[in-house]
Amino acid sequence: MHEAHVRAIPFENIDVMLGRVPSLDLVDIQDKMVRSRRGGYCYEHQLLFTAVLERLGYAVSRQMSRVKTGPRTHFMSVVDDQLVDVGFGAGKLHPMPLVDGAVVDQAGWPHRLRREDGRWVLEKQVEDGWEPQHAFETGIEQRPVDYMAANYYVATHERSPFSRQLVVMRLEPGLSRRLVGREFTVERAGEKPENSQVDDLGKTLESLDITLTDRELSHIGSGLGTESGARS
């Protein structure tokens, strides 16, 4: 189910680029991500997937994690002693067992969980070693107000990377595609990334399974800068 969700629904921050704070109401999320050709970012992905798991009878612990050295804003879950994280920039296809040193191949990019100072640190293997992704402590259950506040911060604060630039990501076995600003990156496992500048925004978004109206495309296109490098 984890893999099916990530492969079916894009990671994106288009609502933020349109000047909206994404709704965290489950009805709105379902309408946007299931019935329309749209995606969302971590809060929307994780709330939708959590609702599915709970409907199937799983006990889900909602958690928040700290991305690198930033504030605790990433929303993920723990289910059956596994990290369930469908909204980290389309970065993982599979759950991660909460076992110190556990390594799981995520679509061709190994990820590792490590215990450090009483917390779990998720790392991704890169050319120079292991790169921290986010860190969290288990047993601290989050309430809706916690991720509502984080959602507002991520959507509106000037220091949030998602408030400043378009971010769209897709992941499938052996292939990662991401659009940050106007820079489109295609990366195949074990190969160097291929980067290009996007001129036809609508066509590129459609290739990422997102369809927007002409007004939405015009609004986003007029506001795109050249800054790149957002992290999920």
Backbone bond lengths (Angstrom), bond angles and torsions (degrees), N, CA, C in turn:
res aa  C-N    CA-C-N  psi(-1)  N-CA   C-N-CA  omega(-1)  CA-C   N-CA-C  phi
1 M - - - 1.463 - - 1.529 111.38 -
2 H 1.326 115.36 -40.06 1.473 120.74 179.00 1.532 109.61 -57.69
3 E 1.310 117.04 -50.76 1.466 120.55 -179.46 1.523 111.33 -64.07
4 A 1.319 117.17 -42.36 1.461 120.49 -178.82 1.522 110.93 -61.23
5 H 1.318 116.95 -39.99 1.465 120.45 179.37 1.525 110.88 -62.95
6 V 1.339 116.29 -50.98 1.474 120.12 -176.81 1.531 111.15 -61.89
7 R 1.324 117.20 -40.20 1.457 120.42 -177.48 1.527 112.08 -74.21
8 A 1.336 117.12 -21.90 1.463 119.82 -175.85 1.522 113.66 -91.38
9 I 1.336 117.71 -30.11 1.470 120.19 -170.38 1.525 110.24 -122.71
10 P 1.334 118.33 124.01 1.467 121.01 -178.95 1.532 112.68 -66.92
11 F 1.307 114.85 153.84 1.460 122.30 167.64 1.522 106.53 -92.65
12 E 1.330 117.90 125.85 1.472 119.26 179.64 1.524 111.04 -162.28
13 N 1.340 115.58 160.20 1.465 122.17 -179.63 1.524 111.43 -122.04
14 I 1.325 117.11 35.22 1.461 121.55 -173.25 1.527 112.07 -62.27
15 D 1.336 118.39 -40.19 1.460 119.21 178.51 1.523 111.24 -56.69
16 V 1.332 116.52 -41.37 1.463 120.26 179.16 1.520 110.17 -62.32
17 M 1.323 117.45 -41.29 1.458 121.44 178.93 1.523 112.20 -67.13
18 L 1.325 116.28 -20.40 1.462 121.08 176.32 1.524 112.06 -92.03
19 G 1.338 116.38 8.29 1.452 120.91 177.22 1.511 114.74 82.51
20 R 1.323 117.89 19.58 1.461 122.15 -178.96 1.529 110.65 -111.05
21 V 1.313 115.77 150.37 1.457 121.07 167.62 1.527 105.96 -93.50
22 P 1.326 119.14 116.79 1.468 120.78 -175.86 1.522 112.45 -55.02
23 S 1.321 116.04 134.08 1.454 121.15 177.13 1.523 110.28 -69.77
24 L 1.334 116.40 139.18 1.458 121.44 176.26 1.529 111.31 -105.65
25 D 1.324 116.39 13.03 1.461 120.61 173.56 1.525 108.49 -73.79
26 L 1.328 117.04 129.52 1.455 120.74 -173.74 1.529 112.41 -59.21
27 V 1.325 118.05 -35.94 1.467 120.68 178.50 1.528 110.36 -62.48
28 D 1.338 116.37 -43.37 1.464 120.74 178.81 1.528 111.12 -65.95
29 I 1.329 116.20 -40.86 1.464 120.21 179.77 1.524 110.50 -63.19
30 Q 1.322 117.43 -44.35 1.463 120.59 178.97 1.520 111.24 -62.39
31 D 1.329 116.73 -42.33 1.464 120.06 -179.49 1.527 111.07 -62.96
32 K 1.317 115.84 -39.49 1.463 120.99 -177.62 1.521 112.32 -75.41
33 M 1.350 116.78 -48.55 1.459 120.92 -168.83 1.525 114.03 -93.61
34 V 1.326 117.07 -20.67 1.461 120.05 -178.99 1.523 111.40 -103.83
35 R 1.343 116.47 -43.50 1.460 119.67 -173.99 1.522 113.61 -92.71
36 S 1.318 117.52 -21.83 1.467 121.48 -179.41 1.521 109.60 -113.23
37 R 1.324 116.24 162.10 1.473 120.36 178.95 1.524 109.44 -84.68
38 R 1.335 114.62 68.98 1.448 121.60 -179.18 1.518 109.12 -138.28
39 G 1.326 115.16 169.13 1.448 121.76 175.00 1.510 109.06 -127.34
40 G 1.324 116.50 -145.86 1.449 120.98 179.07 1.511 109.54 -176.42
41 Y 1.351 115.60 -176.55 1.457 117.49 175.76 1.517 109.87 -109.68
42 C 1.335 118.52 -166.16 1.467 120.64 -160.87 1.518 114.55 -55.24
43 Y 1.331 118.38 -42.53 1.457 119.80 -176.36 1.524 111.29 -62.07
44 E 1.316 116.19 -43.36 1.460 120.44 -179.37 1.527 111.56 -68.42
45 H 1.323 116.67 -48.18 1.467 120.63 178.34 1.520 111.29 -57.52
46 Q 1.331 115.68 -49.75 1.455 118.85 -172.53 1.528 111.63 -70.94
47 L 1.335 117.59 -36.43 1.457 119.85 178.16 1.522 111.11 -65.45
48 L 1.323 117.10 -40.58 1.462 120.28 178.73 1.524 110.82 -65.46
49 F 1.322 116.93 -46.86 1.457 120.20 -177.85 1.531 111.25 -68.58
50 T 1.321 116.21 -36.94 1.460 120.36 177.12 1.527 110.93 -61.80
51 A 1.330 116.75 -41.31 1.465 120.44 179.10 1.526 110.85 -61.59
52 V 1.334 116.53 -39.06 1.462 120.49 177.82 1.527 110.25 -64.44
53 L 1.335 116.38 -46.52 1.462 120.01 -178.90 1.529 111.39 -61.66
54 E 1.321 116.09 -43.29 1.459 119.17 -179.68 1.521 111.62 -66.84
55 R 1.316 117.78 -36.54 1.460 121.01 176.50 1.528 110.84 -62.67
56 L 1.332 116.00 -30.87 1.465 120.54 179.05 1.524 112.75 -85.62
57 G 1.319 117.32 -0.91 1.458 120.45 174.98 1.508 116.37 99.97
58 Y 1.347 118.72 5.78 1.462 120.43 178.76 1.528 110.63 -78.29
59 A 1.322 115.79 146.11 1.465 121.88 172.57 1.525 107.88 -89.08
60 V 1.316 116.38 118.20 1.464 121.74 -174.26 1.526 109.92 -114.18
61 S 1.318 116.32 130.14 1.458 121.90 174.28 1.530 108.41 -105.94
62 R 1.329 115.93 114.29 1.470 120.39 -179.42 1.528 109.73 -78.26
63 Q 1.326 116.73 131.37 1.458 121.97 -175.32 1.529 109.84 -131.45
64 M 1.326 115.24 160.61 1.463 121.62 172.61 1.526 107.82 -123.83
65 S 1.321 115.96 144.03 1.463 119.35 -179.76 1.525 110.34 -128.33
66 R 1.319 113.64 162.53 1.455 121.69 -179.54 1.530 108.88 -100.39
67 V 1.334 116.83 121.20 1.462 121.12 179.13 1.516 108.68 -83.38
68 K 1.354 114.29 112.82 1.463 121.05 -176.79 1.528 109.32 52.63
69 T 1.343 118.48 -120.78 1.463 120.26 -177.41 1.521 112.24 -103.61
70 G 1.331 116.87 11.05 1.449 120.48 -178.50 1.517 112.90 -81.85
71 P 1.336 117.34 -175.30 1.468 120.74 179.26 1.519 111.24 -70.36
72 R 1.314 116.41 167.97 1.461 121.76 -178.96 1.532 107.82 -80.20
73 T 1.338 116.37 92.44 1.464 120.64 -174.09 1.521 114.13 -126.26
74 H 1.321 118.25 -10.35 1.464 118.64 -177.56 1.528 110.33 -87.50
75 F 1.327 116.00 131.09 1.456 122.31 -177.17 1.525 109.51 -100.80
76 M 1.333 116.10 121.01 1.456 121.72 178.07 1.520 107.62 -141.99
77 S 1.327 118.37 -177.05 1.463 121.14 -176.24 1.518 110.60 -139.99
78 V 1.315 115.27 160.36 1.458 122.57 171.41 1.524 107.60 -118.64
79 V 1.322 116.06 125.68 1.463 122.66 -178.66 1.526 107.79 -134.87
80 D 1.328 117.33 123.30 1.467 121.65 178.81 1.527 111.79 51.00
81 D 1.341 116.20 46.91 1.470 122.27 179.59 1.523 112.56 57.44
82 Q 1.319 115.38 37.40 1.460 120.96 175.10 1.531 109.36 -134.49
83 L 1.335 115.87 143.78 1.454 121.70 172.05 1.521 108.27 -76.95
84 V 1.315 116.23 118.57 1.471 122.48 177.58 1.520 106.38 -110.68
85 D 1.329 116.90 116.74 1.469 121.00 -164.94 1.526 110.15 -147.19
86 V 1.339 116.63 75.27 1.468 120.05 -175.48 1.521 112.96 -83.99
87 G 1.347 117.78 -4.85 1.457 119.15 -174.43 1.508 116.05 -119.65
88 F 1.318 117.53 24.46 1.465 119.10 178.33 1.531 109.29 -92.24
89 G 1.305 115.74 70.99 1.457 120.69 178.45 1.501 113.82 58.28
90 A 1.336 117.97 35.42 1.469 121.48 -176.77 1.526 110.03 51.98
91 G 1.326 116.40 42.18 1.459 120.35 -174.66 1.506 116.01 -94.55
92 K 1.342 117.33 -15.49 1.464 118.76 -175.30 1.523 110.34 -137.95
93 L 1.319 115.34 136.74 1.463 120.85 176.23 1.515 112.40 -93.62
94 H 1.339 117.09 -23.87 1.460 120.11 -170.96 1.526 111.54 -128.59
95 P 1.335 118.11 153.06 1.461 120.54 172.38 1.526 110.75 -62.09
96 M 1.329 115.54 158.74 1.463 122.24 177.58 1.522 109.04 -115.35
97 P 1.350 119.02 122.55 1.468 119.99 178.04 1.525 110.81 -66.68
98 L 1.330 116.15 139.83 1.459 120.72 178.74 1.517 109.33 -78.89
99 V 1.320 114.38 74.13 1.460 123.20 179.64 1.525 106.99 -131.32
100 D 1.321 115.85 125.54 1.460 120.18 -178.01 1.532 110.56 -57.80
101 G 1.329 116.62 121.71 1.453 121.99 179.08 1.513 114.65 88.08
102 A 1.334 118.02 0.58 1.465 120.74 -179.07 1.525 110.48 -64.47
103 V 1.333 115.98 131.91 1.461 122.11 178.65 1.525 108.30 -116.78
104 V 1.325 116.02 131.23 1.464 121.90 178.79 1.520 108.31 -128.53
105 D 1.330 115.55 130.54 1.457 120.07 176.12 1.525 108.38 -73.28
106 Q 1.326 115.82 121.75 1.455 121.17 179.96 1.522 109.31 -111.22
107 A 1.333 114.84 88.11 1.471 122.33 177.41 1.519 112.76 64.24
108 G 1.339 117.16 20.51 1.458 120.68 -179.66 1.515 113.40 111.40
109 W 1.352 116.79 -3.70 1.453 122.07 179.59 1.530 108.15 -120.06
110 P 1.337 119.02 105.77 1.464 121.12 -177.94 1.524 112.40 -61.99
111 H 1.342 115.78 137.60 1.454 122.94 174.57 1.530 108.48 -123.35
112 R 1.317 115.97 150.91 1.463 120.96 -177.52 1.529 110.33 -134.48
113 L 1.328 115.98 142.28 1.462 122.01 170.72 1.520 108.62 -105.32
114 R 1.320 115.57 135.22 1.458 120.59 -176.75 1.527 109.64 -138.51
115 R 1.322 116.46 140.50 1.461 121.34 176.10 1.526 109.51 -85.52
116 E 1.319 115.57 133.66 1.459 120.37 179.97 1.530 108.81 -152.08
117 D 1.325 116.88 117.21 1.466 122.65 176.92 1.531 112.03 52.97
118 G 1.327 116.48 43.75 1.454 120.67 176.04 1.507 116.03 78.75
119 R 1.312 117.33 8.91 1.455 120.30 179.17 1.525 109.53 -129.29
120 W 1.325 115.44 164.81 1.463 121.89 174.99 1.522 108.90 -97.70
121 V 1.326 117.03 133.95 1.463 122.62 177.95 1.520 108.33 -117.19
122 L 1.319 116.41 122.18 1.457 121.06 175.45 1.522 108.64 -90.94
123 E 1.345 116.31 129.63 1.458 121.47 -178.70 1.524 110.22 -127.20
124 K 1.316 115.04 151.32 1.467 122.35 176.46 1.517 108.77 -116.43
125 Q 1.322 116.43 135.98 1.460 119.84 179.37 1.524 109.99 -77.41
126 V 1.330 115.28 123.94 1.458 122.30 177.29 1.522 108.07 -122.47
127 E 1.298 115.78 -179.20 1.464 120.15 -174.63 1.526 112.79 -57.61
128 D 1.345 117.23 -34.88 1.460 120.77 -175.79 1.522 113.91 -97.44
129 G 1.316 116.97 6.44 1.465 118.87 179.96 1.508 112.16 136.06
130 W 1.336 116.61 -141.26 1.456 122.40 -178.53 1.526 110.05 -105.89
131 E 1.315 116.53 124.56 1.463 122.47 -177.49 1.532 109.91 -105.42
132 P 1.350 118.56 122.07 1.470 120.74 179.39 1.529 111.12 -60.49
133 Q 1.335 115.78 139.90 1.461 121.72 177.67 1.533 110.63 -108.96
134 H 1.317 116.82 -59.66 1.458 120.65 173.85 1.527 109.36 -156.92
135 A 1.331 115.93 163.86 1.467 121.23 -175.71 1.522 109.48 -135.74
136 F 1.340 115.95 146.02 1.465 119.81 -176.59 1.523 110.68 -152.08
137 E 1.323 114.90 158.54 1.461 122.31 173.35 1.523 107.53 -110.42
138 T 1.304 117.41 135.34 1.456 120.61 177.46 1.526 109.70 -83.04
139 G 1.320 115.81 162.52 1.452 120.88 176.75 1.514 114.48 87.09
140 I 1.338 117.75 -0.76 1.463 120.95 177.84 1.527 107.27 -107.01
141 E 1.328 115.59 90.80 1.456 120.28 -176.52 1.531 110.72 -70.43
142 Q 1.330 116.14 132.33 1.456 120.78 -179.96 1.526 110.71 -95.03
143 R 1.314 115.99 141.63 1.450 122.55 176.21 1.524 109.30 -96.55
144 P 1.341 117.58 160.89 1.470 119.75 -179.96 1.522 113.78 -51.96
145 V 1.339 117.61 -37.40 1.458 119.82 -178.96 1.522 111.43 -62.93
146 D 1.338 117.83 -28.96 1.460 121.00 -178.81 1.531 111.16 -66.67
147 Y 1.340 116.97 -48.90 1.452 116.46 -179.89 1.521 112.98 -81.49
148 M 1.349 118.17 -16.58 1.461 119.62 171.47 1.528 109.94 -66.58
149 A 1.333 116.08 -42.15 1.463 120.09 178.37 1.526 110.84 -66.46
150 A 1.335 116.36 -42.75 1.468 119.76 178.72 1.523 111.12 -63.98
151 N 1.329 116.79 -39.66 1.457 121.20 178.53 1.530 110.76 -59.88
152 Y 1.328 116.59 -43.59 1.466 119.95 179.92 1.531 110.53 -64.78
153 Y 1.324 116.42 -41.59 1.468 119.90 177.90 1.524 111.15 -60.68
154 V 1.336 116.45 -49.76 1.462 120.69 -176.42 1.528 111.16 -63.33
155 A 1.332 116.91 -34.49 1.464 120.31 -176.58 1.525 113.50 -80.68
156 T 1.335 117.95 -22.29 1.464 119.13 -170.16 1.526 115.41 -124.57
157 H 1.326 118.14 -23.63 1.473 118.42 -173.27 1.523 110.80 -71.97
158 E 1.318 115.45 139.58 1.459 120.44 -176.73 1.524 113.19 -64.14
159 R 1.331 117.79 -21.84 1.467 120.22 179.98 1.529 112.65 -90.50
160 S 1.304 117.17 -4.90 1.469 119.69 177.87 1.519 109.95 -77.68
161 P 1.331 118.98 129.00 1.471 120.00 178.75 1.516 112.03 -63.52
162 F 1.320 118.32 -25.93 1.459 120.32 -177.80 1.516 112.95 -80.73
163 S 1.324 118.66 -11.53 1.458 121.25 176.68 1.527 111.72 -90.74
164 R 1.322 117.96 -8.79 1.456 121.89 -172.76 1.522 114.58 -109.06
165 Q 1.331 117.84 -20.31 1.453 118.69 -172.43 1.526 111.55 -156.67
166 L 1.294 114.79 153.17 1.455 121.23 178.40 1.526 110.02 -68.26
167 V 1.342 116.53 134.85 1.460 121.74 177.30 1.525 108.16 -136.41
168 V 1.334 116.18 120.44 1.464 121.68 176.67 1.523 107.57 -134.21
169 M 1.340 117.52 133.46 1.458 120.67 -177.79 1.526 110.48 -138.72
170 R 1.344 115.06 144.03 1.459 122.44 173.41 1.526 108.91 -135.04
171 L 1.339 115.73 146.37 1.461 120.69 179.83 1.513 109.64 -138.30
172 E 1.309 115.94 136.20 1.456 123.25 172.41 1.529 106.83 -146.63
173 P 1.317 118.63 167.42 1.466 119.28 -176.32 1.520 112.91 -52.33
174 G 1.322 116.05 120.18 1.456 122.30 176.46 1.507 115.72 78.94
175 L 1.326 118.37 0.86 1.464 120.03 -174.05 1.523 111.11 -142.91
176 S 1.330 115.88 127.99 1.457 122.95 174.34 1.525 108.25 -123.01
177 R 1.332 116.01 132.67 1.462 121.06 176.29 1.518 108.53 -128.10
178 R 1.318 116.61 134.61 1.456 119.80 179.57 1.534 111.12 -146.51
179 L 1.309 113.89 140.97 1.455 122.46 176.54 1.514 107.29 -117.23
180 V 1.326 116.87 118.64 1.463 122.70 179.02 1.520 106.98 -126.37
181 G 1.340 116.35 112.66 1.446 119.02 -170.32 1.528 108.76 64.80
182 R 1.300 116.55 -122.26 1.472 120.87 175.27 1.526 112.85 -107.88
183 E 1.323 116.42 7.22 1.463 120.09 179.84 1.523 110.50 -92.86
184 F 1.307 115.74 120.49 1.456 122.27 -178.45 1.524 108.23 -106.74
185 T 1.334 116.49 124.32 1.451 122.29 -176.89 1.519 110.13 -119.52
186 V 1.314 115.81 127.93 1.460 122.60 174.38 1.525 106.68 -114.55
187 E 1.338 115.69 124.17 1.457 119.66 -178.22 1.519 109.46 -130.03
188 R 1.335 114.24 127.61 1.464 120.63 175.74 1.521 108.55 -107.04
189 A 1.310 115.72 141.21 1.464 120.39 -175.58 1.521 110.74 -53.98
190 G 1.334 116.34 128.83 1.455 121.48 178.51 1.511 114.91 83.49
191 E 1.344 117.14 1.29 1.464 120.61 -178.95 1.527 110.25 -123.13
192 K 1.327 115.53 162.58 1.452 119.62 178.24 1.522 109.98 -75.37
193 P 1.334 117.55 144.86 1.465 121.19 -180.00 1.525 111.72 -63.60
194 E 1.329 115.77 148.84 1.454 123.01 174.51 1.525 107.96 -108.92
195 N 1.321 116.88 121.80 1.462 121.88 -176.30 1.524 111.20 -113.09
196 S 1.319 115.91 142.99 1.460 121.24 176.56 1.522 109.13 -150.68
197 Q 1.327 116.15 159.00 1.454 122.41 177.21 1.526 109.91 -96.13
198 V 1.318 115.66 135.78 1.464 121.66 -175.39 1.520 110.53 -91.93
199 D 1.316 116.23 128.59 1.461 122.02 172.39 1.525 110.65 -102.03
200 D 1.331 116.76 -46.74 1.463 121.81 -179.46 1.527 108.58 -93.74
201 L 1.338 115.65 91.30 1.464 120.56 -175.90 1.517 111.72 -63.80
202 G 1.317 116.91 -42.99 1.458 120.39 -178.40 1.514 112.52 -60.49
203 K 1.321 116.94 -43.94 1.461 121.02 -179.70 1.525 110.87 -65.29
204 T 1.328 116.28 -40.96 1.469 119.63 179.44 1.520 110.85 -65.09
205 L 1.333 117.40 -42.75 1.458 120.34 178.89 1.525 111.22 -64.43
206 E 1.304 117.65 -38.81 1.467 120.11 177.62 1.527 110.78 -63.18
207 S 1.341 117.25 -35.11 1.468 120.10 177.24 1.521 111.23 -66.92
208 L 1.335 115.97 -19.04 1.463 122.25 177.64 1.525 110.59 -100.51
209 D 1.334 116.49 13.16 1.472 123.52 175.82 1.517 113.47 70.34
210 I 1.328 116.71 35.80 1.459 122.24 176.96 1.522 108.93 -127.56
211 T 1.330 116.39 129.16 1.457 122.00 178.50 1.523 109.17 -119.85
212 L 1.340 116.44 126.62 1.455 122.20 179.03 1.516 110.81 -119.75
213 T 1.320 116.40 161.68 1.458 120.73 174.47 1.527 109.16 -75.45
214 D 1.320 116.40 163.91 1.467 120.23 178.21 1.526 110.76 -60.29
215 R 1.339 117.26 -38.01 1.461 120.06 -179.96 1.532 110.27 -65.45
216 E 1.323 116.57 -43.41 1.460 119.77 179.03 1.520 111.24 -63.05
217 L 1.326 117.07 -43.62 1.467 120.65 178.43 1.518 111.43 -61.20
218 S 1.337 116.18 -42.44 1.458 120.50 -179.30 1.522 110.51 -64.26
219 H 1.318 116.79 -42.38 1.462 120.84 -179.27 1.527 110.95 -63.33
220 I 1.326 116.48 -47.17 1.468 119.98 -179.20 1.519 110.77 -68.08
221 G 1.332 116.91 -44.47 1.459 120.67 -178.14 1.514 112.63 -60.87
222 S 1.324 116.81 -37.91 1.465 119.72 -178.63 1.522 112.00 -70.73
223 G 1.333 116.41 -23.35 1.452 119.47 -177.31 1.513 115.09 -98.78
224 L 1.335 117.43 -2.50 1.456 119.27 -177.40 1.510 111.30 -70.80
225 G 1.333 114.86 131.25 1.452 120.05 174.14 1.503 109.66 -101.28
226 T 1.305 117.43 -165.75 1.458 122.62 179.79 1.502 112.13 -102.52
227 E 1.343 116.90 -4.24 1.467 119.21 -177.22 1.522 110.14 -66.70
228 S 1.288 117.72 137.90 1.457 121.98 178.31 1.513 109.44 -136.56
229 G 1.353 114.74 176.98 1.445 119.30 175.05 1.499 114.66 102.34
230 A 1.349 118.48 17.23 1.468 119.07 177.90 1.504 110.38 -62.59
231 R 1.319 115.05 147.96 1.454 120.82 176.39 1.509 108.11 -112.86
232 S 1.312 114.40 148.76 1.450 118.99 179.41 1.513 111.16 -74.90
